[in-house]
Amino acid sequence: MLLGGLFKRSKGAEGSSSDEGISSGIDSRHSPGNVEADLRAFQVEHKWDPNLPEETIQTVADALNVDDVEKKVAVEVHLLEEDSPYPEVRAAVRNYDEDVPANTVRAWVLGLLWTTIGSAVNTLFSLRNPSIALTPVVTLLLSYPFGFAWTYVMPKRKFKTFGYTWTLNNGPFNQKEHAIIVIMANASFGGTFAYSTDVLLAQQVYYGQYFGWGYQLCLILTCQMLGLGLAGLSRRWLVEPAAMIWPSNLITTTMFETIHTRTTPDALKLSGWKIGRYKWFLVVMTGIFVWEWFPLWIAPFLATFAFACWAAPNNVTVNQLFGGQTGLGLIPLTFDWSVITAFILSPLVYPFHAIANTMIGVLLFTMITCIGIHYTGALYSEFLPMSTGGSFDNTGAAYNVSKILTPEYLLDPEKYAAYSPLFLSTTFSLAYGLSFAAIISVVVHTYLYHGTEIWSKIRASRTDGADVHMKMMAKYPDSPIWWYGISAAVFVALGFVTCLCWDTHLTWWAFIISLLIASFFYLPIGIVQATTNVQLGLNVITEFIIGYMQPGRPLAMMMFKMYGYITCYQGLYFTQDMKLAHYMKVPQRVTFWAQFVAVIWSCFVQTAVLNWALGAIDNVCDPDQADNYTCPQAHVFFTASIIWGVIGPERIFGNDGIYNCMLWFFLIGAICPVLVWLAARKWPKSHLRYVNTPIIFGGTAYIPPATIMTYASWGFVGTMFNKVIKGRHPGWWTEYNYITSAALDSGTIICVLLIFFALQLPGLVEGPKWWGGFGGGFQDNGDWNAVVQKTLVNGTFGPSSWK
């Protein structure tokens, strides 16, 4: 059936029919040796590919097993030359390249403008509670009218400077220019913009250490830029292969196409569907914008529809099992898109196999394991809430770190022994164990499933097995590897300066280890994210390692975590944008300089805004600050530095630690991928080939503060779109799935921004006061009050002694 479809006429990258391409291609472009090499490379790359339909894999195998050149050429043309082999990519990305300019004055001016606005706004409002953040989606929407207006306002006169001809107005605002603007925004403030500033705030506000602007700039620059080298050096594995889809980019490419073309797909016109994608986008965006006023402002009870807790507000078990705040949320009802996407992004983006693996993890661990731990009294869980991200002492109160510190913010062993060990909620303690399992399993999984592919990419030509997008990008000069190598060397050197020229307590060898951790895990985590849209974080493992290597050094812990975790995290943002440029046919060298310049400039903007805020806002970071500039993220960062840098993992997970049992997850994470892989080899056509143990362990990383309600509602919506609708109405799904997701996200973001800036920030208007409003009766239950099974009056729980 699939092979028959290969010979149908379809417009390819060069606009010719498939039949003509096959007949002429055998004599001109497709020698038997080249075709064989391309199909072999395709087979190696996609052997365990969960995104590729099984019949496609079988078609390639059948073509390689017969001595029929014409059949092999037909398969190659269909899979590698006409379009992407993936239906998701075919639905969202053009299979041809437009000859329009990308490296224009308009793109650079608007890109730097939005880089400045986004970096400044996000830095300032990261200090406020509640926080707000501009996202690249907002940049995409708001930059379009600016680019469109530029066409009619700016002169078209051409100038010549140093032999280079340029103009302020190169004609209609095109998709490649738009892509550069979004890439600059995403690289500069779309990912980890606040992480380094949180380190600086914790250091300056809570530890009383101020090293000056030079140190601040060095810290922010190294935090944001070290990942660029990793991104460039890993392009051969994470950007160029067709299998590296990067699903979140598909929403962006769909939005570009929709905004710039505004057409109704011909296939759906024939079936009676008359609304175009642009109009559909506007209708859905308007609808969700209007609706979100209810759960976000008028009726917040709709966000977490925990009716069981309203019916039995004082029943501990009911509130722990069905609550959506500190319970498990076993009845997953929410009418708020911002809740569904608060932690895991839009479910319409994730492939169904990623959703299924995540939900397996939710069922096995967050539901079954957590209930087993909590209701057997293990880990003193009867005295603790079911699910919360806080830490507690042995009276059940929030852990007061000030009771165990010296005036120099170091651990006082006597005070610690007299106060309390640290306790965690059931889901939070299990989250650490799952993080240990995920980080080991991703390495084992990558070696087993992608080891051959990784090695073959080292030896093979860049064009072996290249799909249509890679072949179109080959015409542009590549950005040399040495550009990325020099960038990496410069910022590694600057990192040494940052660590050693100021009293950070982070040794030179610890800094090297943090970069080695980021480099070692970069490819495994990148492969998982590129194929499933799930990113596994290094935050826990970096805290764990530095806590053992350099105990009692909280500032060193924060910096080690930043360099080990954020170098990888930010680098993957660079890689994701490189793939976006790949899809949009933006030349590689333009992409490099757009990312490099935007991030460098944003670092100066962040530093300036941070220092202005600290000097101009009265009592900034104080818990009682009048305008709520209480620095909530920095305070969380400070608390984490005490837990991991002062108390240390030895006292929490060591032989005498309460949570020592969680270390078994390291072994579980190593064994499970091997067992699944062996089973999948034995039964290659079973669903076992879709099982992904890193996602099963790490897909639930946001629990807590997320709950089963969050994940289950996310999983339900994702299954309906990417399994049910995709299977029953593939034509509609192909044209409208990603634009629906973009519309839902855009309308919600606009509503959030309007409520924040127009109502919450001025403080002139309060939310409606009624049972379902802010502070209303729907919050008067055990779920909102973090109910526990056993409450202490005058006593303690836990071990009788600790040290």
N, C-alpha and C positions, 0 to 999 in steps of 0.2 A: 504493500500500500504506500509506504513512504517512498520506495524507489520509483514507483509510478509517478509520484508527485514531483520527482526531480526533473522530469522532462517537460513539465508544463512551462509555458511562457511566463516570465516574470521579469520586471525591469530590474536590471542589475546595476552595479556601480557605474558602468559605462553606458547604460541606457540600451544595450542590445539584448535580444531575446536569448533565452537559455539554449534553444535549439541551434541557433547560429553560432553561439559561443562554443558549443560542443563540437560541431562539425569542423569549424575552422581552427579551434584551439588545439586539437590533437596534432595538427601540422605545425602550428606556430608557437603557441605559448606552453603547451603541455607535453613535454617529452615524457615517455614512460617512467624514466628514472626519477624525474622531479615529482610526478604525480604520486608515485609509490612512496617517496620520502615524505611528502606532505601528509599523506594518509597515515603513514606509520607514526609520524610525530603527533598527529591528531589523536590516534589511538592511545599512545602513551599518556598524553596530557589529560585525556578524558576517561581513563579507565575506571576511576572511582568517582566520576563527576556526578553529584546528586542533582544538578540542575539540568543536565542533558537527558532528553527522553531516551528510554532504553532502546526503542526501535532505531534511533539514530546510531547508537553505539553498535547495534547489531548490523545495520546497513554497511557501516565502514568495515566491520569484520568480514562480512560476506564479499564485499568488493575486493578486499585484499586476498581472499582465498580463491579467487578465480582468475584465469588468465584472459581477462577481457578489458582491454585498454579503454574502450569507449565507456564501459560501465564505471570504471575508476574515475575517468574524467568527469562523467556526469555527477558522481558523488562529490568530487572535489569542488566542482563549479557551484553546486548547491550549498555546500557547507562552508566553503571558504571564500568564494568570490561573489556570489549574488547578495548574501546578507549574513548576519550573525546566525550561528546554529541554535541560538537560544530564543525562544518565543518572547521572553521578557525584554530582551534587548531589541529584537525586531519591532516590538510594540512601541519603543520609546526613543530609538536612535535612528537617524537617517542612514541609509546605506549608500549615500553619495556625498561628495564634497562640493561646496560652493566656492567659486573663485571670488571671494570678497576679502577685503583687508581686515586684519585682526590687530596688528600693532599700530594703533592710531592714537593721536592726541586725545581724542574724545574718550577712548577706553581708559587711558592712563589718568586723565583728569578726574573722571567720574569714579574710577576705581580708588584713587587716593582720597577723594572726597568722602566716599562711604567708609573707607578704612578709618579715616579720622573720626567721623561721626560715631560709627559703631564702637570703636575702641574707647572713645571718651565716655559715651553713654554707658556702656557695659561696665567699665571700670568704676564709674561713679556710683551706679546703682547696685553694684555688687556689695557695697557697704551698707545697703539699706535692707530692712526687713519689713514687709516682703520685698524680695529682690525682683528685678525685671531685667530682661536681656533682649537686645535686638538680635535677630538671627539672619543668616544669609538669605532665607526665604523673603524676609522683609526687604532686604537689599535688592533682591531680584525684582520684586514688584515695584518698589519705589524708584529704582534706577531707570526703568523703562521709559516713563514719561520724560525724564531728564534727557535721555539719549534721543528720544523722538523729537523733543523741542529743539535740541541742539541742531538738528538737521535744518531747521527753518530760521534759526537765529544767527548762527555763526557764518562768517563769509567763506566762500569756497576758493578764495585766492590761494595760489600755490607759492610757497617760499622755498628758497634754496640756501641751505646752511652747510658749510664744509662739504659741498658736493652732494648733499643728500636733499632730495626734494620732498617737501612735506606740506600738509595743509591742515587747517583747523576743522574743515568740514569735508569729509571724503564721501558724502552722499548718505543714503538711507542708513539708519542705525541697524546693524546686522547682528546675527546671533553670536558670531565669534567675539565681537566687541563686548556684547552682553555677558558672554561666558567669562571673559577676562575680569570684568568688574566683580562678578560673583566669586571667582577664584581668589581674587585679592581679599575680598571680605571674609571668605571662609577661612583662608590661611591666617588672617590677622586676628579675627575675633570670633570665629565660628566654633572654636574648640576649647582651648585651655587658657583663654585670655586672663582669667583671674587667679590662676594657680600660683604663679610667682608673686603676685601682689598679696595673696593670702599669707605666704611665707614672710614677706616683708612686714605685713601688719602684725602677725603673731610675734615676730621678732621685736618690732619697735614698740608696739602698744603693750604687750603682755610681758616681754622679757626686758624691756627698757634698753634695747641695743639699737643705736642709730649710727650707721657707718657712712652716711652721706649719699649724694646723688651718684657718684661714681660706682659705688657698690650696687646701688639699686639698678642702674642701667646694665651693669655686667650680669647681674642675676637674671633680670628679665630677658635680656638678649640671649643668654645661653639657654635658658629654659625654653624659649620659643624657637630657637634656630638650630639646635643640635640635631633635631629630627630630620632636617632637610637633607643632610648627607645620607642618612639611612634610606630615605625615600628615593633619592636618585640612584643609589647603588643597588637597589632592589627592583628597579623598573622591569628588568628582564623576567622576573617571576610574578610581580604583583600588578603590573600595568599592561604590558604587552600581550599576554595570553588572553584568548577569548574567554577562557574559563573563569578568569578573575572579573566577575560581573560588576562588583560594587553596587549592589541594588539601590542604595540610597541616591545614587547619581541619576537613576532612571526617572525619578520624580522631577529633578531639575531639568533634564533634557526634554522631558515632556512639556514642562512649563515654557521653556524656550520656544519649542515648536508651536505650542498653542498660542502664545502671545504674539509671535511674529507672523504666523500664517493665517490663523482663524478660519480654517476650512472644516467642512463636514466630510468624514471619510466616505468614499464612494460605496464601499461594501455595505455600510449601514444605511445609506440612502436607499439602496435597493430593497432593504428589509423594512422600510417605513420609518426608520429613525431619522428625523429631520433636524434635530438640534446639533449644532456644531460643537466642537470641543471647547472653543473659547466661550461660547454662550453657556455651555454646561458648567464650565469653571465658574463663571460669574453667578449663575443661579445657585450652585451648591455653596459657594463661598458666602453669598448673601444670606442663604438660609441658615447656615451654621453660625454666622455672625449674630443673627437675630436670636437664635435659640440659646447661644452661650450666655446671654445676659441672665438667663434664669439660673442655671447652676452656679455661675460665677458671682452673681450679685443679688438677684431677687429671691431665689429659692435654693440656697446652698445644699439643702438636704438631698437634692437630686443627684449631687455628685457622688455621694456614697449612700446608696439606697439600702441601708441595713435595717429593713423593717422588723426583722426578728429581734433586734436589740431594742427597738422602740416598744415592741409588745412585751418584752421581759427585761426592763432596764436594769434590774438588780440581780438577775441570774448570771452568776459568774461564768458557767460553762457556755451558755448561749452567747454571751458577749465575747468570750475568747474565741469561739469557733466561727461566729458569723459577723463579728465586728469588722468594719473596714478601716479603722484607724490603728488600733493596737491588737486586733484579733486577726484571724486567718482570712476572714471574708469568704466563707465557703458558699455563700449564695452570691454569685458575682453579678450584681446589678448596679450599673451606673449609667447616667444619662448625660455625662459630661465627657466630650471628646478630649479635653485637656487632661482628664484623669487617665483615660486609656493610653494616651501618648506621653504622659508626664515623665516616665522613666525609660520606656523602651521604644519611643518614636512610633511612627504610624505602622500599624499592622499590615497595611496594604502593600508595604514595600518588601516585607520578608517572604522568601520562598516558603511554600507550605512545609517542606521537610524541616526547615529551621524552626518554624512554629511548632511542629509536632515534637521535635526533640526538646524544645524548651518546656512544653507542657508535660512531657514525660518526667523531666526534672522536677517540675512543680508537684506532680502527683507523688513521686517517690519520696521526695525529701521534704518539701514545705508542707505537704499534707500528711502523708503516712508517718514519716520519721519524726516530724515535729510533734505530732499528736502523741506518738509513742513515748517520746522523751518527756513531754510536758505532763502527761497524766500518769506516768509511773514515778514522778518525783525525782528523776535523774537530774543531776547538775543543779540541785536545789531549785528547780523550776517552779515548784508550787508557791514560792515566795516572790516570784518575779512575773512581770507581764509576759504575755505570749509572744508579742512581736513589737519591738521598738528598737530604735538605734541608740538608745541611751545606755549608760553604764550605772551600776548600782553598788551600794555598800551592803554590809551584812544586817542592816536594819530595813532594807528595802527602799531607802531614800537615794536620791541621785548622788553619785560618787563625788565627794568634795575633794578635789585634788589639792586644794590649799592646805589641807590637814596633813599632807605627807611631804611637803616641800620645805627646803631650807630657804633662807632669804635670797640665795643665789639661784633658785629654781632647780635645785638638785634634790634627789631623793634623800630623805632622812629615814634611815632604816628603823630607828626606834619609833618615830611617829607612825611609820607604815605598820609596824607590828602592833602598835597600840590602837590603830584605827580599824582597818578592814582590808581584806583582799577585794579584788574587783570582780563583779558579777555581771553577766550579760543575759539578755532575754533569750528565749529558746531559739527563735529564728536567727537572731544575731550570732549566737555562738555557733550554730550550724553553718551560717554563711561563711565563717572563717574556715571551717573544715572543707566546705565545697570549693572555696577559693584555692585551698591547697591541692585538692584533687584536680581542679580544672587546669591549673598551671602546669602540673606534671602530665596530665593526659593530652594536652595540646601538643607537647613535644613528641610524645610517643605516637600520637595519631598522625602528626605530620610526617614523621619518619616512615611509618607503615604505609600510609596512603599516598604520600607525595614525594617520597624519597627518590624514586626512579625519575620522576618528572623533574625534580629540582636538579638532579645530576645531569640529565639529558639537556637541560637548558644551558648548562655551563658549556657543553661541548658543541651544541647545535648552532646553526646560523639563526639570526633573529627572524628570518623570513620562513624558516621551516614550520609548516603547519599554521602559518599566519592567516587570520581571518580577514574579511574584507576591510575592516577598520584599520588593522595593522598595515595592510598593504597600501591603503590610501595615505596613512601617516608617513610611510616610508619615503614619500617624495619631498618631505620637509627635512632640512638639515637637523640632525639630532643634537641635543644639548650634550656636550662632551662629558664623559665620566669625571674628568679632572676638575671640571667646575664644581661638582658636588664634593669631590675629594678635598679641594682647597677650602671650600666652605666648612666641611667637617673639621679639618685641621685647625682653621682659624678659631672656631668656636670651642673646640676642645682646649686649645691653649688659653682662650679667655676664661674657660671654666676653671682651669688650674689657678689663674690669677684670682678669680672670685673666691675660691676656697682657701687659698694660701696667703693672700695679701691682707685679708681681714680675719678677725678672730672667730671663725665659723665653727671650729672644732672638728671639721670634716677633713680627714687626712687625705693626702694625695692618692694613696693606694685605695682608699674607700671610694674616692671619686672615680677611679678607673674601673673598679668593680661595678659601680652603678651603671656606667656606660656599657660594660660587657653584658650586664643583665638585659639592658634594653636591646642591644644588638643581637644577643642570642635568641630572644623571644620574638624579635621583630617579624621574621618570616613566618613562623607558625601562627602567630596571632593575626598577621596580615592575611594569610590564606583563609583562615576561618572567617574573618570579617568580609573579605572580598567575595566569598561564595555564599555567605549566609546572612550578612548584615549584623552579626553579633560580634562585639568586641570584648575580649577577655582582658581585664585590667591587671596591671602589675603592682597596684597600690599595696595590697596586703603582703605579698611576698617580699617587697622591698622593705616594708616596715619590719617584717619578721627577721630578715637577714641583718639589717643594720642594728636592730635591737640586740642581737647576739654579738655582732662584730664590735660595736662601740657603745656599750650600755652606759646609761647615765648622761647621754649627750643629746638633749632634745633638739637643739638647733641643727646639729649634724644629722639627726634623724630626718628632719624636715627637708634638708637639702638633698640627702641621699634618696629619699622617696621622690622628690621632684625630678632629679636627674635620671633615676632609674625608671620611673613610671611615665613621666611626661615626655621624655625624649622619644619613647616608643609611641605614646598616645598622639602627640603632636605630629610626629613623623607620618603616622597613618593618615592624619588629616591632609598632609602634603600629598601622599600617595593617592588618596581618594580624589583630590583635585587634579592630579596628573591624569587619572583615568577619565575624569570629566572633560579635560582638555582633549584627550584621546578621542572620546566620543564626538566632541564638537569640532574636531579637526583644527584645533588651535596649535600652531607650530610649537615644537618642544622648547625651543630657545626663548620664545616669548613667554611661555608658561614659567620657565625657570626665573626669569627676571621679574615677572609679575609677583610671584610668591616671595622672592628674596626682598625686593624693595618694599612691598606692602608690609611684611612682618617687621622689617627693620624700622620702618616709620612708625608702625603701631606701638613698638616698644618705647619709643620716645614719647608718644602721646600718653600711654599708660602711666609712665613715670611722672610726667607733668601733672596729669589729673590727680594721681594718688597724692602727690605732695601738696597740691592745691587744696584737696579735700581735708587733709590732715591739719592744714594751717587755717583754713577758712571756716570749717564747720565746727561749731562749739561742741565740746564734749563728745567728739566723734569716737565711736566704738564703746561708749559708756552704755550699760544696759538700760539706763533711763534717759537716753538722748531724746530730746524733744521731738525731732522729726524722724525718729526710728533709724537713724544711721548708726546701728549697733554692731555692725561688722559680724553678722552671724556666721558666715563661712570661715572667717579668720578665727573666731572663737572655737569652732569645731576643730579647726586645724591645730589650734593651741592645745586643746584637750587631747587630741590624738598624739601630739608630741609628748605629752606627759605620760600617757598610757604606754606608748611604745618606746619612747626615748628615756623615760625616767623609771617607771615601774618595770618595763621591759618584758619581752615574750617569755623569758625563762620563768618568771614568777606566774605567768598566765598559762603557758603551755608546757612548761618543763615537767620533770618527773613528779614534783610535788604540786604542780599547778592544777587548778580545778578543771581546766579544759584540756588536760593532757591527752585525753582520748581522741581529740580532733586530729592529732598527728597521724592517726591511722589512715586518714584520707589521702595522705601522700602515697601510701601503698595501693589503696583502692584506685586512685587516679592512674597509677602506672599499669595495673593489671587489667582493668576493664577494657581499654582500647585494644589490647592484644587479644582478649577473648572474643570481642566483637569482630575484629579483623579476621581471625581464624574461622569463625562461623560464617562470615560473609564470603570467604574464599570457598568454603565447602558448599554453600548454597548461593552461588553468585547472582541468581535471578530472583532471590527473595528480597523482602523489604529491609533485610539487614544491611544492605549496601547504603541505605539512607540513614542509618543510626550514626550519630555523631556524639561521642562521649564528652568531648570538651564542652559542647553546648548543653548537654544534659546536666553536667556539673556546674557550668558557669553561666548558663542562660538566666538563672534566677538571682543574679548578683545584686539586683536592686531590692531584694527582700532582706531585711527592712531597709527603707521605710515603705516600699511597695508591699502589697499583700497579694494573696491568692486572687482576691477580687480584681485587682489591677491586671494581673497576668491572664486570668481566665477570660475576662471580658475582651482583652487584647487578642487572645488566642481565638475566641469565638468569631470576632469580626474578621481576623485574618483568614481563618478557615473558610468563612462564607465567601470571601472575595477570591482568594487564591487557590481554593480547592473546588468549591461548589460552583460559583459563577464562572470561573475559568474553565471548568470541565463542561458545563452545560451551555454557556454562552461565550465561546472563545472570541468571537468577533467583537462583542461589546467589551469584553475584558481587555482585549488587545488595545482598543482605542481609548477606553475611558477609565481603566483602573487607576493608573498613575495620576491622571489629571484630577480624579475624584479625591485621591489622597492629598494632592497639593491644595485643592480647594478647601478641604476640611481643615488642614493645618493653617492655611492663610487666613481664613475667616476667624478661626479661634485666636490666632496671634493678634490680629487687628483688634478683636474684642478685648483681649487681655490688656493690650497697650492702652486702649482708650479708657478702660475702667481705671487702670493704674494712674495714668497721667491726668485724666479729667476729674476723677472722683477720689481715689485713695491718696494720691500725693498731696493735693491741696488740703485735704482733710476737712473740706467744707460740707461734704455730704456723707451721711452715714447710711450704711445698708439698711434695708427694711427690717424693722423690729417685729418679728412674729415667730411662731413656733418653728417654722422652717427656715428662718433667716439666721444671720450671724449671731452666735451666742444664744440661739433659740432652744426650745425644749427638746429638739431632736438630738442635742448633744448631751442631754442629762441622762447618761447611762454609763454602764461599766466600760464600754468600749472607749469612749472619749476620755474616761478617767483612769485608763490603764489598770483595770481591775486585776487582782491576783487571787489565787485560791486560799492562801493563808496569810493573814495580816498580823504582824507582830505589834504588841502594845508596848511592852517594856522588855525587850530582849533582842537577841541576835540569832542569826542562823549561819550555817556554814561550818567550816572547820574550826576547831578550838584554838589552833595556833597556826601561824604562817610567818614567813620571813622573806 
